[in-house]
Amino acid sequence: MDKTISINAPLRNDMVRQLKSGDHVEINGVVYAVRDAAHKRLIEMLDKGEELPFDIKDQIIYYVGPCPARPGHVIGSAGPTTSGRMDVYTPRLIELGLAGMIGKGLRSDEVVEAMRKFGAVYFGAVGGAGALLSKCIVSEEIAAFPELGPEALRKLVVRNFPAVVIIDSEGRDLYSSGRRRFQHVFAQNRKM
C-alpha cells in the first residue's frame, strides 16, 4: 500500500496542489459538516450579501449528517453522503476559497472545472463505514442552522480521518482512471 499523507485542515493552497488523485490521506484539524439544506442556506446568504457563518477560505467540507451520539460518544455514525447532491452549490463555494470536500460518488463537470480553476480537491470516504469514521471525530459543535437537525452546519475536529484523493486540483479523477483500467483489463481477458 502507498504511504499515507497526513494533512492539516484548514488546507492551504500549496498542499492542495501537492495532492494527487489516488493519494491516501489522514486529515487532522477542523472540517465543517454541511449537507443539502445547509448548502442551500449558505447560497441564500451569499445571494443576500450576508456573511457566511464561517470563513470558507481554505476549509474542508464533509458531506455528512451524523446520527445522534450514544452516551459517552462525541458523535453518532458519521458516514459520507452522496456528493452530487451538492454540485449545484459547490462551484460558487470553491470560487470563494473552499479547498476540499469529503464525500462519496461522482462530481459534475462544473465542480471539476471549478476545482481546476481555483484549486480544490475532492476526497472520498468509505460509505457504510460511518461508525468507524465517527471514531476519528474528537469534537463537534453546531456552528449554524440548528433548526436543520442532522443537517445543521457543524464544526468538527478530526484526527487521522482516512480518505482518498478522488479528484485532484488538476482534474485527474480516480473513478475515471480506475474505470479505464478495468475496461482495458477486461478487454484483454476477453481476448484470451
N, C-alpha and C positions, 0 to 999 in steps of 0.2 A: 504494500500500500504506500501511496505517496505520503510525503511529510505533511503534517497538518500545520497550517499557518495560524498563529494567534494574532487576532486583530482587536483593536480597541475602538469602542464607539464613545463619542461621535467619531465618524470615519472621515479623515482628511482626504482631499482630492489626490494627493500623491500616493496614498495607499490604494485608493480606488483604482488608479491607473496601473498599479503593480499587479493586481489580482487578475488571474486568467481563468477562463472557462475550464471547469474540471478541478480547480483547486479545492482542497478540503480545508475548511477553516473552523476555528473556535472563536466565537465572538464574546467579548467581555465589555462591560460598561452599560450605558443607558441605551435602550431601544424603546420605541413607542408602539404600543399595540393599537392599531387602527384598522377597523373593518369598514364595510359598505356605508352604514349610516353615518359614522363619524367622518368618513371621506366626504360625503355629501355636505355635511355641516361645514367642514373646512373650506370647501369650494364656495359655499354660500357666503361665508365670512369674507373670503377674498373678493367676491363679486361686490360686496357692500363696502369694500375698502377697510374692513376691520383687521386688526392684528390677530394672528393665529395664537392659540393658547400655549404654543411652544415655538422656539426658534427652529425652523425646519432645516436650516443650513447645516450640512454635514451629518444629519441624523439618519438613522436606520428605522424604518417602519416594519413591524412584524404584523402580517395579516392573520390575526388571531382574535377569537372571542373566547377567553378562557372560561372554564367551568368554575363554579364556586369552590372555594378552598375547603377541604376537610379540616376538622380541628387539628391544630398543630402544624399545618402546612401553610406556606406562603400563598399558594395559588392552586387551583384545580388543574385538571388536564388542560394542556395548552398547545394543541397541535395546530399546524398551519391550515388556513382555509384557501380556497381556490383564488389565485391572484387575478385571474382575468376579469373578475367582477369589479376590480378597482381600476381597470385600464382606462376607462373614460375620464378619470380624475388624475391619473398618475403623471402624464406629461407636464401638466402645469406645476405639480409639486416638484418634479425633477428640475424644471426651469428655475424654481425658487431656491434650489440648492440641495434637495433631498439626495443623499449619497447612496442609500441602499434600501432594498426591500427584501423581506424574507417571506416566502410563501410556498405554494406548490402549483404546478401547472404552467401552461404556455402563457406567453405575453404577446400583446398585439404588436404589429409593425410600428405603430405610433409610439408605443412605450420604448421599444428598442431604439428607434431613431432618436428619441429624447435622451436616452442613456448615452448614445454615441456623441450627440451634440454637446451635452452638458457634463458628462462624466458621472455615471452612476453604475451600480452593479446590482444584479438580482441573484439572491441566494435561495437555494432550495433546501427546505427542511423536510424530514420524513413524515409524510402523512400517516396517521394511525399510531404514531409514537408520542402522542400528547402527554401521556402520564410520565414517560421518560424525559421528555423535553421540559416539563414543568419543574423537574429537579434542578435544572440549570438556572431557574429564575429565583434569585435570592431576595428580591423585594419587589413590591408593586404598590402603586397608588393610583387612584383615579385622578387624572390631570384635567379632564373636561368632560362635559356631557354625561353626568352621572345618570340622567334620566333614560339613557340608552341601555342601561343594564349591562349585559355581557359585551355589548358593542361600544361601551363608553371608551373614550380615549384614555389609555393607561400608560403611565411611565413605569417601565420595567427595568430592573437592574439584573443583568445576566452574567453568568460566569461559565466559561467553557461551553457555550451554546454551539452544538455541532451543526454545520451546514456545508453545502457545496456551492461553489460559484457556478450557476447555471448559465447566466448571460453576463459577459464582462463589458467593460466600458467601450470596447471596440466592436461590440455587437456579436461576438462569437457565442454561439448557442450550443450548449451541451446536448440538449434534446435533439436538435437538428443533426449535429455531427454523429451522435450515437445512432440515430435512425439510418443515416447514410452508411455507417459501418455495418450495421446489421443487414441492410439490404445487400451490400456488397458480399458479405459472408454467406448470406442465404443464397444469392445468385451463384456463387462459386460452388456451394454444396449441392445445388440442384444439377450442376453440370456433371457431377461425379457419378 
